[in-house]
Structure formats: C-alpha cells, structure tokens
C-alpha cells in the first residue's frame, strides 16, 4: 500500500494544530469557567520568606531539591535562607497556609505533578484531622 504525501501533510497539520483547536473549543464550551492565575497565593506569615519573591516564584523547586539532597544524601539538616530563616517544609507551610492554595493550585495551572507530600505530612491535613 502506497502512502499519499498529501494525506501525510494533512495529518501532520492536524496534529500540529490540535492544541490550538482544543484551547479554542474549551473556551467556547466552558466560557464562564473561573480559572486561577498562575500565582494565586501570597504568604501570610511574618518575617519574610527565605528568599525574595521573584526568586521563589521561578526557583522554589530547585531550592527544595537542594535542601532535600543536603538532608537525605549528605545528612545536613539545617540550611538557612538569604534572610537567615531556616528552610524547611514546615516553615513554608507556616506562611503559605494550606497545601491547596500554596502548592496544588499553581501546580495544576502549569500541569505539574505535586509529589512532596508522598513523603511529607501535610500540616493542613493534620490540623483538620485533629480538630
């Protein structure tokens, strides 16, 4: 069976244009759907974050991975941020209220899998379970 070059071109164009068509179709089908912005939550705690907002917005995962590597691989449990505040997931959650607002909402927006809480206890769920 011989494949027609025109047919291959049509299929290639359809594959390339699918994401655009999907976006347009979803906007037409669900026009009133409320969407969160990419950074919906602002820290509520006092004393500031371990680094400035712009750095944390774009590099928080790199920082968390470095802290994890230090703790798990090197045994270094204490690490301070630029403002002298200790970098721990517990300290993050003190200012960032809930996992849903601080983590999950942004990660859904950019389609990334959130897996920190496979190993770490979610402080919000502990408070809910206790009370």
DRENKOLKOL-209035 format. One record per residue: x, y, z of N, C-alpha, C, O in turn; residue in three letters; residue number from 1. Coordinates in steps of 0.2 Angstrom, whole numbers, plus 5000, padded with zeros to 4 digits. Example, Ala and Ser with C-alpha at 12.3 -4.5 7.8 and 13.67 -1.06 7.14 Angstrom:
2
[[5066; 4972; 5039]; [5062; 4978; 5039]; [5066; 4984; 5039]; [5071; 4983; 5042]; 'ALA'; 1]
[[5064; 4989; 5035]; [5068; 4995; 5036]; [5064; 5000; 5039]; [5067; 5006; 5040]; 'SER'; 2]
This chain:
131
[[5004; 4994; 5000]; [5000; 5000; 5000]; [5004; 5006; 5000]; [5009; 5007; 5004]; 'UNK'; 1]
[[5003; 5011; 4996]; [5007; 5017; 4995]; [5004; 5023; 4999]; [4998; 5024; 4998]; 'UNK'; 2]
[[5008; 5026; 5003]; [5005; 5032; 5007]; [5005; 5038; 5002]; [5011; 5040; 5000]; 'UNK'; 3]
[[5000; 5042; 5002]; [5000; 5048; 4998]; [5003; 5054; 5002]; [5001; 5054; 5008]; 'UNK'; 4]
[[5007; 5057; 4999]; [5011; 5063; 5003]; [5006; 5068; 5005]; [5007; 5071; 5010]; 'UNK'; 5]
[[5001; 5070; 5001]; [4996; 5074; 5003]; [4992; 5072; 5009]; [4991; 5077; 5014]; 'UNK'; 6]
[[4991; 5066; 5010]; [4987; 5063; 5016]; [4992; 5064; 5022]; [4990; 5066; 5028]; 'UNK'; 7]
[[4998; 5063; 5021]; [5003; 5064; 5027]; [5004; 5071; 5029]; [5004; 5072; 5035]; 'UNK'; 8]
[[5003; 5075; 5024]; [5004; 5083; 5026]; [4997; 5085; 5030]; [4998; 5089; 5034]; 'UNK'; 9]
[[4992; 5082; 5027]; [4985; 5084; 5031]; [4986; 5082; 5038]; [4984; 5085; 5043]; 'UNK'; 10]
[[4988; 5075; 5039]; [4988; 5073; 5046]; [4993; 5077; 5050]; [4992; 5078; 5056]; 'UNK'; 11]
[[4999; 5078; 5047]; [5004; 5082; 5051]; [5001; 5089; 5053]; [5002; 5091; 5059]; 'UNK'; 12]
[[4997; 5092; 5049]; [4995; 5099; 5050]; [4989; 5098; 5056]; [4989; 5102; 5060]; 'UNK'; 13]
[[4985; 5093; 5055]; [4980; 5092; 5061]; [4983; 5091; 5067]; [4981; 5093; 5072]; 'UNK'; 14]
[[4989; 5087; 5067]; [4992; 5086; 5074]; [4995; 5092; 5077]; [4995; 5093; 5083]; 'UNK'; 15]
[[4998; 5096; 5072]; [5001; 5102; 5074]; [4996; 5107; 5077]; [4997; 5111; 5082]; 'UNK'; 16]
[[4990; 5108; 5074]; [4985; 5112; 5076]; [4980; 5110; 5081]; [4976; 5114; 5084]; 'UNK'; 17]
[[4981; 5104; 5083]; [4976; 5101; 5088]; [4976; 5105; 5095]; [4971; 5107; 5097]; 'UNK'; 18]
[[4982; 5107; 5098]; [4982; 5111; 5104]; [4978; 5118; 5103]; [4975; 5120; 5108]; 'UNK'; 19]
[[4979; 5121; 5098]; [4976; 5127; 5097]; [4968; 5126; 5096]; [4964; 5130; 5099]; 'UNK'; 20]
[[4966; 5121; 5092]; [4959; 5120; 5092]; [4956; 5118; 5098]; [4950; 5120; 5100]; 'UNK'; 21]
[[4960; 5114; 5102]; [4957; 5112; 5109]; [4956; 5118; 5113]; [4951; 5118; 5117]; 'UNK'; 22]
[[4961; 5122; 5113]; [4960; 5128; 5118]; [4954; 5132; 5116]; [4950; 5135; 5120]; 'UNK'; 23]
[[4953; 5133; 5109]; [4948; 5137; 5107]; [4941; 5134; 5108]; [4936; 5137; 5111]; 'UNK'; 24]
[[4941; 5127; 5107]; [4935; 5123; 5109]; [4933; 5124; 5116]; [4927; 5124; 5118]; 'UNK'; 25]
[[4938; 5123; 5120]; [4937; 5123; 5128]; [4934; 5130; 5130]; [4930; 5130; 5135]; 'UNK'; 26]
[[4937; 5135; 5127]; [4934; 5142; 5128]; [4927; 5143; 5126]; [4923; 5147; 5129]; 'UNK'; 27]
[[4925; 5140; 5121]; [4918; 5140; 5118]; [4914; 5136; 5123]; [4908; 5138; 5124]; 'UNK'; 28]
[[4916; 5130; 5124]; [4911; 5125; 5128]; [4910; 5128; 5135]; [4905; 5127; 5138]; 'UNK'; 29]
[[4916; 5130; 5138]; [4915; 5132; 5145]; [4918; 5139; 5146]; [4923; 5141; 5149]; 'UNK'; 30]
[[4914; 5144; 5143]; [4916; 5151; 5143]; [4916; 5155; 5150]; [4920; 5159; 5152]; 'UNK'; 31]
[[4912; 5152; 5155]; [4911; 5156; 5161]; [4915; 5152; 5167]; [4915; 5154; 5172]; 'UNK'; 32]
[[4919; 5147; 5165]; [4923; 5144; 5170]; [4929; 5148; 5173]; [4932; 5152; 5169]; 'UNK'; 33]
[[4929; 5149; 5180]; [4934; 5153; 5183]; [4940; 5149; 5183]; [4941; 5143; 5185]; 'UNK'; 34]
[[4945; 5153; 5181]; [4952; 5150; 5181]; [4956; 5154; 5186]; [4956; 5160; 5186]; 'UNK'; 35]
[[4961; 5150; 5189]; [4965; 5154; 5194]; [4971; 5157; 5190]; [4973; 5154; 5185]; 'UNK'; 36]
[[4974; 5162; 5193]; [4980; 5164; 5190]; [4986; 5160; 5191]; [4985; 5155; 5196]; 'UNK'; 37]
[[4992; 5161; 5188]; [4997; 5156; 5190]; [5000; 5157; 5197]; [5003; 5152; 5199]; 'UNK'; 38]
[[4999; 5162; 5200]; [5002; 5163; 5207]; [4997; 5166; 5211]; [4997; 5172; 5213]; 'UNK'; 39]
[[4992; 5162; 5213]; [4986; 5165; 5217]; [4987; 5166; 5224]; [4983; 5170; 5227]; 'UNK'; 40]
[[4992; 5163; 5227]; [4993; 5164; 5234]; [4999; 5168; 5236]; [5004; 5167; 5234]; 'UNK'; 41]
[[4998; 5172; 5241]; [5004; 5176; 5244]; [5005; 5174; 5251]; [5000; 5173; 5255]; 'UNK'; 42]
[[5011; 5173; 5253]; [5012; 5171; 5260]; [5009; 5176; 5265]; [5009; 5182; 5264]; 'UNK'; 43]
[[5007; 5173; 5271]; [5003; 5177; 5276]; [5007; 5178; 5282]; [5006; 5181; 5287]; 'UNK'; 44]
[[5013; 5174; 5283]; [5017; 5174; 5289]; [5021; 5181; 5290]; [5022; 5185; 5285]; 'UNK'; 45]
[[5024; 5181; 5295]; [5029; 5187; 5297]; [5036; 5185; 5296]; [5037; 5179; 5297]; 'UNK'; 46]
[[5040; 5189; 5295]; [5047; 5188; 5295]; [5050; 5187; 5288]; [5056; 5186; 5287]; 'UNK'; 47]
[[5045; 5186; 5283]; [5048; 5185; 5276]; [5050; 5178; 5274]; [5050; 5174; 5279]; 'UNK'; 48]
[[5050; 5177; 5268]; [5052; 5171; 5265]; [5060; 5170; 5266]; [5063; 5174; 5267]; 'UNK'; 49]
[[5062; 5164; 5264]; [5069; 5163; 5264]; [5073; 5166; 5258]; [5079; 5166; 5258]; 'UNK'; 50]
[[5069; 5168; 5253]; [5072; 5172; 5248]; [5067; 5177; 5245]; [5061; 5176; 5247]; 'UNK'; 51]
[[5069; 5181; 5240]; [5064; 5186; 5238]; [5059; 5183; 5233]; [5060; 5177; 5231]; 'UNK'; 52]
[[5053; 5186; 5232]; [5048; 5183; 5229]; [5049; 5181; 5222]; [5047; 5176; 5220]; 'UNK'; 53]
[[5053; 5185; 5218]; [5054; 5183; 5211]; [5058; 5177; 5211]; [5057; 5173; 5207]; 'UNK'; 54]
[[5063; 5176; 5215]; [5067; 5170; 5215]; [5063; 5164; 5217]; [5064; 5159; 5214]; 'UNK'; 55]
[[5059; 5165; 5222]; [5055; 5159; 5224]; [5050; 5157; 5219]; [5048; 5151; 5218]; 'UNK'; 56]
[[5047; 5162; 5215]; [5042; 5161; 5210]; [5045; 5156; 5205]; [5042; 5152; 5203]; 'UNK'; 57]
[[5051; 5157; 5203]; [5054; 5154; 5197]; [5059; 5148; 5199]; [5061; 5144; 5195]; 'UNK'; 58]
[[5061; 5148; 5206]; [5067; 5144; 5208]; [5065; 5140; 5214]; [5070; 5137; 5217]; 'UNK'; 59]
[[5059; 5140; 5216]; [5057; 5136; 5223]; [5059; 5129; 5222]; [5061; 5126; 5227]; 'UNK'; 60]
[[5057; 5126; 5217]; [5059; 5119; 5216]; [5066; 5117; 5217]; [5068; 5112; 5220]; 'UNK'; 61]
[[5070; 5121; 5213]; [5077; 5120; 5214]; [5080; 5120; 5221]; [5084; 5116; 5223]; 'UNK'; 62]
[[5077; 5125; 5224]; [5079; 5126; 5231]; [5077; 5120; 5236]; [5081; 5118; 5240]; 'UNK'; 63]
[[5071; 5118; 5235]; [5068; 5112; 5239]; [5072; 5106; 5237]; [5074; 5102; 5241]; 'UNK'; 64]
[[5074; 5105; 5231]; [5078; 5099; 5229]; [5085; 5100; 5232]; [5088; 5095; 5234]; 'UNK'; 65]
[[5088; 5106; 5232]; [5095; 5106; 5235]; [5094; 5105; 5243]; [5099; 5101; 5245]; 'UNK'; 66]
[[5089; 5107; 5246]; [5088; 5106; 5253]; [5087; 5098; 5254]; [5090; 5095; 5259]; 'UNK'; 67]
[[5083; 5095; 5250]; [5082; 5088; 5250]; [5089; 5084; 5250]; [5090; 5080; 5253]; 'UNK'; 68]
[[5093; 5086; 5245]; [5099; 5082; 5243]; [5104; 5083; 5249]; [5107; 5078; 5251]; 'UNK'; 69]
[[5104; 5089; 5252]; [5108; 5090; 5258]; [5106; 5086; 5264]; [5110; 5083; 5267]; 'UNK'; 70]
[[5099; 5086; 5265]; [5097; 5082; 5271]; [5097; 5075; 5270]; [5099; 5071; 5274]; 'UNK'; 71]
[[5095; 5072; 5264]; [5095; 5065; 5263]; [5101; 5062; 5261]; [5103; 5057; 5264]; 'UNK'; 72]
[[5105; 5065; 5257]; [5111; 5062; 5254]; [5117; 5064; 5259]; [5122; 5060; 5260]; 'UNK'; 73]
[[5118; 5070; 5261]; [5123; 5072; 5265]; [5122; 5073; 5273]; [5127; 5074; 5276]; 'UNK'; 74]
[[5116; 5072; 5275]; [5115; 5072; 5282]; [5115; 5079; 5285]; [5115; 5080; 5291]; 'UNK'; 75]
[[5115; 5084; 5281]; [5114; 5091; 5283]; [5107; 5093; 5284]; [5103; 5094; 5279]; 'UNK'; 76]
[[5105; 5094; 5290]; [5098; 5095; 5292]; [5096; 5102; 5292]; [5090; 5104; 5292]; 'UNK'; 77]
[[5101; 5107; 5293]; [5100; 5114; 5294]; [5102; 5118; 5289]; [5108; 5117; 5287]; 'UNK'; 78]
[[5098; 5121; 5285]; [5100; 5126; 5280]; [5096; 5132; 5280]; [5090; 5132; 5281]; 'UNK'; 79]
[[5100; 5138; 5280]; [5097; 5144; 5281]; [5096; 5148; 5274]; [5100; 5147; 5269]; 'UNK'; 80]
[[5091; 5152; 5273]; [5089; 5156; 5268]; [5093; 5162; 5268]; [5097; 5163; 5272]; 'UNK'; 81]
[[5092; 5166; 5263]; [5096; 5173; 5262]; [5095; 5177; 5268]; [5099; 5181; 5270]; 'UNK'; 82]
[[5089; 5177; 5271]; [5087; 5181; 5277]; [5088; 5178; 5284]; [5086; 5180; 5289]; 'UNK'; 83]
[[5092; 5172; 5283]; [5093; 5168; 5290]; [5088; 5164; 5292]; [5089; 5160; 5297]; 'UNK'; 84]
[[5082; 5163; 5289]; [5077; 5159; 5291]; [5078; 5152; 5289]; [5081; 5151; 5283]; 'UNK'; 85]
[[5077; 5147; 5293]; [5078; 5140; 5291]; [5074; 5138; 5286]; [5068; 5139; 5286]; 'UNK'; 86]
[[5076; 5134; 5281]; [5072; 5131; 5276]; [5070; 5124; 5277]; [5074; 5120; 5277]; 'UNK'; 87]
[[5063; 5124; 5279]; [5060; 5118; 5280]; [5053; 5118; 5277]; [5050; 5123; 5276]; 'UNK'; 88]
[[5050; 5112; 5275]; [5044; 5112; 5273]; [5039; 5115; 5278]; [5034; 5118; 5276]; 'UNK'; 89]
[[5040; 5113; 5284]; [5036; 5116; 5289]; [5036; 5123; 5290]; [5030; 5126; 5290]; 'UNK'; 90]
[[5042; 5126; 5289]; [5042; 5134; 5289]; [5038; 5137; 5283]; [5035; 5142; 5283]; 'UNK'; 91]
[[5039; 5133; 5277]; [5035; 5135; 5271]; [5027; 5136; 5273]; [5024; 5140; 5271]; 'UNK'; 92]
[[5025; 5130; 5276]; [5018; 5129; 5277]; [5015; 5134; 5282]; [5009; 5135; 5283]; 'UNK'; 93]
[[5020; 5137; 5287]; [5018; 5141; 5292]; [5015; 5148; 5288]; [5010; 5151; 5291]; 'UNK'; 94]
[[5019; 5150; 5283]; [5017; 5156; 5280]; [5012; 5155; 5274]; [5008; 5159; 5272]; 'UNK'; 95]
[[5012; 5149; 5271]; [5008; 5148; 5265]; [5002; 5144; 5266]; [4999; 5141; 5262]; 'UNK'; 96]
[[4999; 5145; 5272]; [4993; 5142; 5274]; [4991; 5135; 5273]; [4992; 5131; 5277]; 'UNK'; 97]
[[4989; 5134; 5267]; [4987; 5127; 5265]; [4990; 5124; 5259]; [4992; 5128; 5254]; 'UNK'; 98]
[[4991; 5118; 5259]; [4994; 5115; 5253]; [4990; 5116; 5246]; [4993; 5117; 5241]; 'UNK'; 99]
[[4983; 5117; 5247]; [4979; 5118; 5241]; [4980; 5125; 5238]; [4981; 5125; 5232]; 'UNK'; 100]
[[4981; 5130; 5242]; [4982; 5137; 5240]; [4989; 5138; 5238]; [4991; 5141; 5233]; 'UNK'; 101]
[[4994; 5135; 5242]; [5001; 5137; 5241]; [5004; 5133; 5235]; [5008; 5135; 5232]; 'UNK'; 102]
[[5002; 5126; 5235]; [5006; 5122; 5230]; [5001; 5119; 5225]; [5003; 5120; 5219]; 'UNK'; 103]
[[4996; 5116; 5227]; [4992; 5112; 5222]; [4989; 5116; 5216]; [4989; 5114; 5211]; 'UNK'; 104]
[[4986; 5122; 5218]; [4983; 5126; 5213]; [4988; 5129; 5208]; [4986; 5128; 5202]; 'UNK'; 105]
[[4994; 5131; 5210]; [4999; 5133; 5205]; [5001; 5127; 5201]; [5002; 5128; 5195]; 'UNK'; 106]
[[5002; 5121; 5204]; [5005; 5116; 5200]; [5000; 5113; 5195]; [5002; 5111; 5190]; 'UNK'; 107]
[[4993; 5113; 5197]; [4988; 5112; 5192]; [4988; 5116; 5186]; [4987; 5114; 5180]; 'UNK'; 108]
[[4989; 5123; 5188]; [4989; 5128; 5182]; [4994; 5127; 5177]; [4993; 5128; 5171]; 'UNK'; 109]
[[5000; 5124; 5179]; [5006; 5123; 5175]; [5007; 5116; 5173]; [5012; 5114; 5170]; 'UNK'; 110]
[[5002; 5112; 5175]; [5001; 5105; 5174]; [5008; 5101; 5176]; [5011; 5097; 5172]; 'UNK'; 111]
[[5009; 5102; 5182]; [5015; 5098; 5185]; [5012; 5094; 5191]; [5008; 5096; 5195]; 'UNK'; 112]
[[5015; 5088; 5192]; [5013; 5084; 5197]; [5017; 5086; 5204]; [5023; 5087; 5204]; 'UNK'; 113]
[[5013; 5086; 5209]; [5015; 5088; 5215]; [5016; 5082; 5219]; [5011; 5078; 5221]; 'UNK'; 114]
[[5022; 5081; 5221]; [5024; 5074; 5225]; [5027; 5075; 5231]; [5030; 5070; 5234]; 'UNK'; 115]
[[5028; 5081; 5234]; [5031; 5082; 5240]; [5028; 5078; 5246]; [5031; 5076; 5250]; 'UNK'; 116]
[[5021; 5078; 5246]; [5018; 5075; 5251]; [5017; 5068; 5251]; [5013; 5065; 5255]; 'UNK'; 117]
[[5020; 5065; 5246]; [5021; 5057; 5246]; [5025; 5055; 5253]; [5023; 5050; 5256]; 'UNK'; 118]
[[5030; 5059; 5254]; [5034; 5058; 5260]; [5033; 5062; 5266]; [5034; 5060; 5272]; 'UNK'; 119]
[[5031; 5068; 5264]; [5030; 5073; 5270]; [5023; 5074; 5272]; [5018; 5074; 5267]; 'UNK'; 120]
[[5021; 5075; 5278]; [5015; 5076; 5281]; [5012; 5083; 5279]; [5016; 5088; 5280]; 'UNK'; 121]
[[5006; 5083; 5277]; [5003; 5090; 5275]; [5001; 5093; 5282]; [4996; 5090; 5285]; 'UNK'; 122]
[[5004; 5098; 5284]; [5001; 5101; 5290]; [4994; 5103; 5290]; [4991; 5103; 5296]; 'UNK'; 123]
[[4991; 5105; 5285]; [4984; 5107; 5284]; [4980; 5101; 5286]; [4975; 5101; 5289]; 'UNK'; 124]
[[4982; 5095; 5283]; [4978; 5089; 5284]; [4978; 5087; 5292]; [4973; 5084; 5294]; 'UNK'; 125]
[[4984; 5088; 5295]; [4985; 5086; 5302]; [4980; 5091; 5306]; [4976; 5088; 5311]; 'UNK'; 126]
[[4980; 5097; 5305]; [4975; 5102; 5309]; [4968; 5100; 5308]; [4964; 5100; 5312]; 'UNK'; 127]
[[4966; 5098; 5302]; [4959; 5096; 5300]; [4958; 5089; 5304]; [4952; 5088; 5306]; 'UNK'; 128]
[[4962; 5085; 5304]; [4961; 5078; 5307]; [4961; 5079; 5314]; [4957; 5075; 5318]; 'UNK'; 129]
[[4965; 5083; 5317]; [4965; 5084; 5325]; [4958; 5087; 5327]; [4956; 5085; 5332]; 'UNK'; 130]
[[4956; 5092; 5324]; [4950; 5096; 5326]; [4944; 5094; 5323]; [4939; 5097; 5325]; 'UNK'; 131]
